[in-house]
Amino acid sequence: MRKVLLCVAVLFAFNSVAVAAAPQPLPKGYAAWQKSERKVVTDKKSLFYGIHYIYADKKAMQGYKAGNRFPEGSRIVVEFFNIKDNPAVDGPKNMVVLMRKDKKRTETGGWLFAGFGSDGKPSGIDPVKNCFDCHLKDAARKDYVISTIQDFKR
């Protein structure tokens, strides 16, 4: 009986870890959230080279309005597009990223970072090296969010 209980406990623990480590899905319906103005970065040396749009859910908009102080659960999605021939026209989508305020993510400033390909499938990016390092450097004083409410002014 002890062996059976031990096996069940080990399987439960393994499954819990597997579920916790599973990639965060891209939120359905994010395109209906508040959308930023179109941003174009033509500097090919920039990490943000290309065209992008920011989508913020209601909680994230509260955080932007509060001077980049975001409540738990805030979600921000950024779509990146290539510049094809003319920067005035969006090229093909090349990446989508998600930030979700999650106080348990202490290694990334209280944010979950997740990257997706143009197809919406997880890209497998390293959230610390590929995301948080830049956010730490460029936006530590803005709750690690590079964008501000000004990105949504029309």
C-alpha positions as CSV (number, residue, x, y, z in Angstrom):
1,M,0.0,0.0,0.0
2,R,2.9,2.4,0.8
3,K,4.4,1.8,-2.6
4,V,1.1,2.6,-4.3
5,L,0.7,5.8,-2.3
6,L,4.3,6.7,-3.0
7,C,3.9,6.1,-6.8
8,V,0.6,8.2,-6.8
9,A,2.4,11.0,-4.9
10,V,5.3,11.0,-7.4
11,L,3.0,10.9,-10.4
12,F,1.0,13.8,-8.9
13,A,4.1,15.8,-8.2
14,F,5.5,15.2,-11.7
15,N,2.2,16.1,-13.4
16,S,1.9,19.3,-11.3
17,V,5.4,20.3,-12.4
18,A,4.6,19.5,-16.0
19,V,1.4,21.6,-15.9
20,A,3.2,24.5,-14.2
21,A,6.0,24.4,-16.8
22,A,3.6,24.3,-19.7
23,P,3.8,27.3,-22.1
24,Q,1.4,30.1,-21.4
25,P,-1.2,30.2,-24.2
26,L,-1.8,33.4,-26.2
27,P,-5.0,35.0,-24.9
28,K,-8.0,34.5,-27.2
29,G,-9.7,37.7,-28.3
30,Y,-6.8,40.0,-27.5
31,A,-7.3,41.9,-30.7
32,A,-10.5,43.3,-29.1
33,W,-8.5,44.9,-26.3
34,Q,-7.3,48.6,-26.3
35,K,-4.9,48.9,-29.3
36,S,-2.0,51.3,-29.4
37,E,-1.0,53.5,-32.3
38,R,1.1,52.0,-35.0
39,K,4.8,52.1,-34.1
40,V,7.5,51.9,-36.8
41,V,11.1,51.3,-36.0
42,T,13.3,51.6,-39.1
43,D,16.7,51.2,-37.3
44,K,17.9,47.8,-38.3
45,K,20.2,47.6,-35.3
46,S,17.2,47.9,-32.9
47,L,15.7,44.9,-31.2
48,F,12.3,46.5,-32.1
49,Y,13.0,46.9,-35.8
50,G,9.8,46.6,-37.7
51,I,6.2,47.6,-37.1
52,H,4.3,46.8,-33.9
53,Y,1.0,47.2,-32.2
54,I,0.4,46.9,-28.4
55,Y,-2.9,45.4,-27.0
56,A,-3.7,46.0,-23.4
57,D,-6.6,44.4,-21.4
58,K,-8.7,46.5,-19.0
59,K,-6.3,45.9,-16.0
60,A,-3.3,46.8,-18.1
61,M,-5.0,50.0,-19.2
62,Q,-5.6,50.8,-15.5
63,G,-1.8,50.3,-15.0
64,Y,-0.9,52.5,-17.9
65,K,-3.2,55.3,-16.6
66,A,-1.7,54.9,-13.1
67,G,1.8,55.7,-14.5
68,N,2.9,52.2,-15.3
69,R,1.8,50.6,-12.0
70,F,0.1,47.5,-13.1
71,P,-2.4,45.4,-11.0
72,E,-1.9,41.6,-10.7
73,G,-3.3,39.8,-13.8
74,S,-2.7,42.7,-16.2
75,R,-2.0,41.4,-19.7
76,I,-0.2,43.1,-22.6
77,V,0.3,41.5,-26.1
78,V,2.5,43.0,-28.8
79,E,2.3,41.9,-32.4
80,F,5.4,42.5,-34.5
81,F,5.4,42.8,-38.3
82,N,8.3,42.9,-40.8
83,I,9.0,45.9,-42.9
84,K,8.7,44.7,-46.4
85,D,9.4,47.4,-49.0
86,N,7.5,50.4,-47.7
87,P,7.4,51.2,-43.9
88,A,3.9,52.6,-44.5
89,V,2.6,49.1,-45.1
90,D,2.6,46.3,-42.6
91,G,4.6,43.3,-43.8
92,P,4.0,39.8,-42.7
93,K,3.6,39.2,-38.9
94,N,6.7,37.6,-37.5
95,M,6.2,37.4,-33.7
96,V,3.7,37.9,-30.9
97,V,4.7,38.4,-27.3
98,L,2.7,38.3,-24.0
99,M,3.4,39.9,-20.7
100,R,1.1,39.0,-17.7
101,K,1.6,40.5,-14.3
102,D,2.2,37.6,-12.0
103,K,3.8,38.3,-8.6
104,K,5.0,34.6,-8.4
105,R,7.5,35.4,-11.3
106,T,10.1,36.9,-9.1
107,E,12.9,36.1,-11.5
108,T,11.3,38.4,-14.1
109,G,10.2,41.3,-11.9
110,G,6.7,39.9,-11.2
111,W,5.9,39.4,-14.9
112,L,5.4,36.3,-17.0
113,F,6.9,36.7,-20.5
114,A,6.0,34.4,-23.4
115,G,6.8,34.5,-27.1
116,F,4.9,33.1,-30.0
117,G,5.5,32.7,-33.7
118,S,3.3,34.3,-36.3
119,D,1.1,31.1,-36.1
120,G,0.4,31.7,-32.4
121,K,2.4,28.7,-31.3
122,P,5.0,29.1,-28.4
123,S,8.4,30.1,-29.7
124,G,10.4,28.7,-26.8
125,I,12.2,32.0,-26.1
126,D,14.0,32.3,-22.8
127,P,12.0,34.8,-20.8
128,V,15.0,36.0,-18.7
129,K,17.6,36.3,-21.4
130,N,15.4,37.3,-24.3
131,C,12.9,39.5,-22.6
132,F,13.5,40.5,-19.0
133,D,17.2,41.6,-19.4
134,C,16.0,44.4,-21.7
135,H,13.0,45.3,-19.6
136,L,15.3,45.4,-16.6
137,K,17.7,47.7,-18.4
138,D,15.1,50.0,-20.1
139,A,12.1,50.0,-17.9
140,A,12.9,49.1,-14.3
141,R,11.3,52.3,-13.1
142,K,8.1,51.7,-15.1
143,D,7.2,48.3,-13.6
144,Y,9.3,46.7,-16.3
145,V,6.9,47.8,-19.1
146,I,8.6,49.7,-21.9
147,S,5.5,51.2,-23.4
148,T,3.4,53.9,-21.7
149,I,0.0,55.4,-21.9
150,Q,1.4,57.7,-24.6
151,D,1.5,54.7,-27.0
152,F,-2.3,54.6,-26.8
153,K,-3.0,58.3,-27.4
154,R,-4.8,59.1,-30.7
